[in-house]
């Protein structure tokens, strides 16, 4: 992949569409306009022009824009063709560009990667842009836009500037200790700044992983014995026929997922196989998967049949550390049912809901509780700094280096303090992509869409 290549891609949605945007970035962007349009419009001004193929035949009439580097999104010369969004038009334009020397289709995320490499975005902003593109709920959008706008990146650069300032004090003491105008105690203020910074970063890490959870969504597993109405409850919550419902026990064999937007918060609901002892090897695998997914969920809705006396008061099996709500279903077919509490493991909080998945009785109360649970789990998301495990690792490495630097204060070893402060600054640099990040770039950009 030559750095001098000019790349192009369809950056709008898949045709047919009202408008199709083809982007071009690289040293040949101006040449592409001269070749296909016959002129280069005034910078950053839209002009109407005819787009022609290599034989001079008109492909389409389009709005054309030119953004000279370095004042463009990628930091390179860029051009845009805003075409009519027919498949044949887009195919003809892309084929025409592909025949130009030094031009090739862009890889996934390559426009954004060039923006990063040219200093237009740091890595946290790149990740925010990716999350913004894939955000499915309002809360995810707010979280992603905060990262794209530099919420974490700007804070990390401010922390790094503080570290470099502290490092400069220590190195001044090391290099110029024999100079008369250099104060004796430069290391003390440096260590005080390092201690304050360590505490500030540690406070940011104590966020209950809200950013990662909001990106991924609250996971709610519907579990319980066979024929308790789990799939019916799934369909009622999803408001569609997401799961097959039959009177035959063991109908659900695999885990069914439904992604929901509850008041702007992302929630993934899992319908799992009925948990029971069985000799059927296929059902055994379904039960194993049900236990595993329920154990990894944030919340388990344990569903029992309210019409069956033996289901009342029974203790659900251990399913990991997830919160567990007891759901008494099928209240529509019984005159009354036992209100005795379920036997729960020590220290577990009892939350019980009586519903009918068939008629909808009690569902509104259950949904309101799920929405409140999502709000409590995620908060507004607007004050969240950390949204990925990569961020968390870099900040922990920063704290570890700062702790090692502070440990060298008594007895004072200035050279070790300086080295640990350098390592802390380097960890923060990896967070934003300023240093030593080649090993993570492919991972970050591989999930971008082509044309972005």
C-alpha positions in Angstrom: 0.0 0.0 0.0 1.9 3.0 -1.2 1.6 6.2 0.8 1.3 8.2 -2.5 -1.8 6.3 -3.6 -4.9 8.3 -4.2 -7.9 6.4 -2.7 -11.6 6.6 -3.5 -14.8 5.0 -2.3 -18.5 5.4 -2.1 -19.0 7.1 1.3 -22.8 7.2 1.4 -25.3 4.3 1.8 -25.6 1.5 -0.7 -27.4 2.4 -3.9 -30.1 3.0 -5.1 -30.5 6.2 -3.1 -31.3 9.8 -3.8 -27.7 10.9 -3.5 -24.4 9.0 -3.7 -21.2 10.6 -2.4 -17.9 9.4 -3.8 -14.9 10.7 -1.9 -11.3 10.9 -3.2 -8.2 11.6 -1.1 -4.6 11.8 -1.9 -2.2 13.6 -4.2 -4.2 12.9 -7.3 -7.5 14.3 -6.0 -7.1 17.5 -8.1 -6.2 15.4 -11.2 -9.3 13.3 -10.7 -11.5 16.3 -11.0 -9.6 17.7 -14.0 -10.0 14.3 -15.7 -13.6 13.4 -14.9 -15.1 16.9 -14.6 -12.8 19.0 -16.7 -12.2 21.7 -14.0 -11.5 22.2 -10.3 -14.1 24.3 -8.5 -13.1 27.0 -6.0 -11.9 25.4 -2.8 -14.7 24.3 -0.4 -17.4 25.6 -2.8 -19.9 23.3 -4.5 -20.1 23.6 -8.3 -22.5 21.8 -10.7 -20.6 19.9 -13.4 -20.9 16.9 -15.7 -18.9 13.8 -14.8 -17.5 12.0 -17.8 -15.8 8.6 -18.3 -12.5 7.9 -20.0 -14.1 8.2 -23.4 -15.6 11.5 -22.7 -19.2 10.2 -22.4 -21.3 11.8 -19.7 -22.0 9.6 -16.7 -24.0 12.1 -14.6 -24.6 15.7 -13.5 -23.2 16.2 -10.0 -22.2 18.6 -7.4 -18.4 18.7 -7.1 -16.2 20.0 -4.2 -12.5 20.3 -3.6 -10.8 20.5 -0.2 -7.0 21.2 -0.5 -4.8 19.8 2.1 -3.8 20.1 4.8 -7.1 21.8 5.6 -9.3 18.8 4.9 -10.7 15.9 6.8 -7.8 13.6 6.0 -5.1 16.3 5.9 -4.6 15.5 2.1 -6.2 17.0 -1.0 -9.7 15.7 -1.1 -12.6 15.8 -3.6 -16.2 14.9 -3.4 -18.7 13.9 -6.2 -22.3 14.2 -5.1 -24.0 12.1 -7.7 -27.5 10.7 -8.3 -27.6 7.5 -6.3 -28.2 4.9 -9.0 -26.2 1.7 -9.1 -25.1 2.2 -12.7 -24.0 5.8 -12.1 -21.9 4.8 -9.0 -20.4 1.8 -10.8 -19.4 3.9 -13.8 -17.8 6.6 -11.7 -15.8 4.1 -9.5 -14.7 2.2 -12.7 -13.5 5.5 -14.3 -11.5 6.5 -11.2 -10.0 3.0 -10.9 -8.5 3.4 -14.4 -6.4 6.4 -13.4 -2.8 5.8 -12.6 -2.0 5.8 -8.9 -5.7 5.4 -7.9 -7.2 2.5 -6.0 -10.3 1.7 -3.9 -10.0 2.6 -0.3 -9.7 0.0 2.4 -12.1 -0.1 5.3 -11.4 3.0 7.5 -8.6 4.3 5.4 -9.9 7.8 5.1 -10.0 8.0 8.9 -6.7 6.3 9.2 -5.1 9.0 7.0 -6.8 11.6 9.2 -5.1 10.1 12.2 -1.7 9.7 10.6 -1.9 13.4 9.5 -2.7 14.6 13.0 -6.4 15.5 12.4 -7.7 13.0 14.9 -6.2 11.1 17.9 -7.0 7.5 18.5 -9.7 8.2 21.1 -11.4 10.5 18.6 -11.1 7.8 15.9 -12.7 5.3 18.2 -15.5 7.8 19.1 -16.1 8.2 15.3 -16.5 4.4 14.9 -18.9 4.3 17.8 -20.8 7.2 16.5 -21.4 5.4 13.2 -22.6 2.2 14.9 -24.6 3.9 17.7 -28.1 2.4 17.9 -29.6 4.4 20.8 -29.5 8.0 21.9 -27.4 7.3 24.9 -24.8 5.5 22.8 -24.8 8.5 20.4 -24.2 10.9 23.2 -21.4 8.8 24.6 -19.7 8.3 21.1 -20.0 12.0 20.2 -18.3 13.0 23.5 -15.3 10.8 22.6 -15.3 12.0 19.0 -15.3 15.6 20.3 -12.2 14.8 22.3 -13.5 14.3 25.9 -10.9 11.6 26.8 -8.2 12.7 24.3 -8.1 16.3 25.6 -8.0 15.1 29.2 -5.3 12.6 28.4 -3.2 15.3 26.7 -3.6 17.6 29.7 -2.5 14.8 32.0 0.5 14.1 29.7 1.5 17.8 29.8 1.5 17.7 33.6 3.7 14.6 33.5 6.1 16.2 31.1 6.3 19.3 33.3 7.0 17.1 36.4 9.6 15.2 34.4 11.3 18.4 33.3 11.7 19.4 37.0 13.3 16.1 37.9 15.7 16.2 34.9 16.6 19.8 35.6 17.7 18.7 39.1 19.7 15.7 37.6 21.4 17.7 34.8 22.0 21.0 36.5 22.4 20.2 40.2 25.7 22.0 40.3 24.3 25.3 38.9 23.8 28.0 41.5 20.5 29.3 40.1 18.8 25.8 40.1 16.6 25.4 43.3 17.6 22.5 45.6 14.1 21.0 45.8 12.7 20.4 42.4 11.9 16.8 42.9 9.4 17.5 45.7 7.0 19.6 43.5 7.4 17.0 40.7 6.4 14.1 43.0 3.5 16.2 44.5 2.2 16.7 40.9 2.6 13.0 40.1 0.7 12.1 43.3 -2.2 14.4 42.4 -2.3 13.2 38.8 -2.3 9.5 40.0 -5.3 10.2 42.2 -7.1 12.0 39.4 -6.6 9.1 37.0 -7.6 6.6 39.7 -10.8 8.5 40.3 -11.6 8.3 36.5 -11.1 4.5 36.6 -13.6 4.1 39.4 -16.5 4.4 37.0 -18.1 0.9 37.4 -17.2 0.4 33.7 -20.2 2.4 32.6 -18.6 3.4 29.3 -17.9 -0.1 28.1 -21.3 -1.3 29.3 -23.1 1.5 27.5 -21.3 0.7 24.3 -22.2 -2.9 24.6 -25.6 -2.6 26.1 -27.3 -4.0 29.2 -27.6 -7.8 28.8 -30.8 -9.3 30.2 -31.2 -13.1 30.1 -34.6 -14.8 30.4 -34.1 -18.1 32.0 -36.1 -20.7 33.9 -37.5 -24.2 33.7 -39.1 -25.5 30.4 -42.6 -24.3 29.5 -42.6 -21.4 31.9 -43.3 -18.9 29.2 -39.8 -17.5 28.5 -40.2 -17.3 24.8 -43.6 -15.7 25.2 -42.1 -13.1 27.5 -39.3 -12.4 25.0 -41.9 -11.8 22.3 -43.9 -9.5 24.5 -40.9 -7.4 25.4 -39.7 -7.3 21.8 -43.2 -6.6 20.5 -42.8 -9.1 17.7 -42.5 -12.9 17.1 -38.8 -13.2 17.8 -39.0 -16.7 19.4 -41.0 -19.8 18.5 -43.7 -20.5 21.1 -45.2 -24.1 21.4 -46.7 -26.1 24.3 -43.9 -28.6 23.8 -41.2 -28.4 26.6 -37.7 -27.8 25.3 -38.7 -26.0 22.1 -36.0 -23.4 22.5 -32.6 -25.1 22.1 -30.2 -22.2 21.3 -30.0 -18.7 22.6 -32.1 -16.1 20.8 -31.0 -12.4 21.0 -33.1 -9.3 20.5 -31.6 -5.8 20.6 -33.9 -3.1 22.1 -33.8 0.6 22.6 -35.3 1.3 26.0 -35.7 5.1 26.5 -32.5 5.6 24.5 -30.5 2.9 26.3 -29.3 -0.3 24.6 -30.6 -3.5 26.0 -29.9 -7.0 24.6 -32.5 -9.6 25.7 -31.6 -13.3 25.6 -34.2 -16.1 25.4 -32.5 -19.2 26.6 -33.4 -22.9 26.7 -35.3 -24.3 29.6 -32.9 -25.3 32.4 -33.6 -28.9 33.6 -31.9 -32.3 33.8 -32.2 -34.2 30.5 -30.8 -37.2 28.6 -31.2 -35.5 25.2 -27.7 -34.5 24.0 -29.1 -31.6 21.9 -31.1 -30.3 24.8 -28.1 -30.8 27.1 -26.1 -28.4 24.9 -28.9 -25.9 25.0 -29.0 -26.0 28.8 -25.3 -25.6 28.9 -25.4 -22.5 26.7 -28.4 -21.1 28.7 -26.4 -21.4 31.9 -23.3 -19.8 30.3 -25.1 -16.9 28.8 -27.3 -16.3 31.9 -24.2 -16.4 34.0 -22.5 -13.7 31.9 -25.6 -11.4 31.8 -26.1 -8.2 33.8 -29.6 -9.3 34.8 -31.4 -12.6 34.8 -35.2 -12.8 34.7 -36.0 -16.2 36.2 -39.4 -17.2 34.9 -41.7 -19.8 36.6 -45.2 -21.0 35.9 -47.5 -19.4 38.5 -50.1 -22.2 37.9 -47.7 -24.9 39.1 -47.6 -25.3 42.8 -44.2 -27.0 42.7 -42.7 -23.8 41.1 -43.6 -21.6 44.0 -40.8 -20.8 46.5 -38.3 -22.9 44.6 -34.7 -21.7 44.6 -33.2 -20.9 41.2 -29.9 -22.4 40.4 -26.6 -20.5 40.8 -26.1 -18.5 37.6 -23.1 -16.3 38.3 -23.1 -12.9 39.9 -25.9 -11.3 37.8 -28.8 -9.6 39.5 -31.8 -11.9 39.5 -35.5 -11.0 39.3 -38.2 -13.6 39.9 -41.0 -13.6 37.3 -44.2 -15.4 38.1 -45.8 -15.9 34.7 -49.3 -17.2 33.6 -51.2 -15.3 36.3 -54.1 -15.2 33.7 -54.9 -18.9 34.2 -55.0 -19.1 38.0 -57.4 -17.5 40.5 -54.7 -17.0 43.0 -51.0 -17.9 43.4 -48.6 -18.2 46.2 -46.9 -14.9 47.2 -44.4 -16.7 49.4 -40.8 -15.4 48.6 -38.5 -17.6 46.6 -35.6 -19.1 48.4 -32.6 -17.0 47.4 -28.9 -17.3 48.0 -27.6 -15.4 51.0 -27.3 -11.7 50.5 -29.4 -11.7 47.3 -32.1 -9.0 46.9 -35.6 -10.3 46.2 -37.4 -8.6 43.3 -40.6 -10.4 42.2 -43.0 -9.5 39.3 -46.3 -11.2 38.5 -47.1 -11.2 34.8 -49.0 -12.8 32.0 -46.9 -12.9 28.9 -50.1 -14.0 27.0 -52.4 -11.1 27.9 -49.8 -8.5 28.8 -50.8 -8.2 32.4 -48.0 -6.8 34.6 -45.7 -6.3 31.5 -45.8 -2.5 31.8 -44.5 -2.6 35.4 -41.7 -5.0 34.4 -40.7 -2.8 31.4 -40.6 0.2 33.6 -38.3 -1.6 36.0 -36.1 -2.6 33.2 -35.9 1.0 32.0 -35.0 2.1 35.5 -32.4 -0.6 35.7 -30.8 0.7 32.4 -30.8 4.3 33.7 -29.2 3.3 36.9 -26.6 1.1 35.2 -25.5 3.7 32.6 -26.3 7.1 33.9 -26.4 9.9 31.4 -23.1 8.8 29.8 -22.2 12.5 29.3 -19.5 12.4 32.1 -18.0 9.0 31.1 -14.3 9.2 30.0 -13.4 5.6 29.5 -15.3 3.6 26.8 -12.9 0.7 25.9 -10.7 -1.8 27.7 -7.7 -0.3 25.7 -8.2 3.0 27.5 -8.4 1.3 30.9 -5.2 -0.7 30.3 -3.3 2.5 29.3 -4.5 4.4 32.3 -3.7 1.5 34.7 -0.2 1.4 33.2 0.1 5.1 33.8 -0.9 4.7 37.5 1.5 1.8 37.9 4.4 3.9 36.6 3.4 6.8 38.8 3.3 4.5 41.9 6.7 3.2 41.1 8.0 6.8 40.8 6.5 7.8 44.1 8.0 4.7 45.7 11.5 6.1 44.9 11.0 9.2 47.0 12.5 7.6 50.2 15.3 7.2 49.7 15.3 9.5 46.7 16.6 8.0 43.4 16.2 10.8 40.9 17.2 8.8 37.9 14.6 6.1 38.6 11.9 8.7 39.3 12.6 10.3 35.9 12.4 7.0 34.1 9.1 6.1 35.7 7.6 9.5 34.8 8.8 8.9 31.2 7.0 5.5 31.2 3.8 7.1 32.6 3.9 9.8 29.8 4.5 7.1 27.2 1.4 5.1 28.4 -0.7 8.2 28.1 0.8 8.8 24.6 -0.3 5.3 23.6 -3.8 6.1 24.7 -4.1 9.0 22.2 -1.9 7.4 19.6 1.0 9.8 19.9 3.6 7.1 20.4 4.1 3.4 19.8 0.7 2.3 18.6 1.3 0.4 15.3 0.3 -2.9 16.9 -3.2 -1.6 17.7 -4.0 0.3 14.5 -5.2 -2.6 12.4 -7.5 -3.7 15.2 -9.0 -0.3 15.6 -9.6 0.3 11.8 -10.7 -3.2 10.7 -14.3 -2.6 11.8 -14.8 0.7 10.0 -16.9 0.8 7.0 -15.4 1.4 3.6 -15.5 5.1 2.6 -15.0 6.4 6.1 
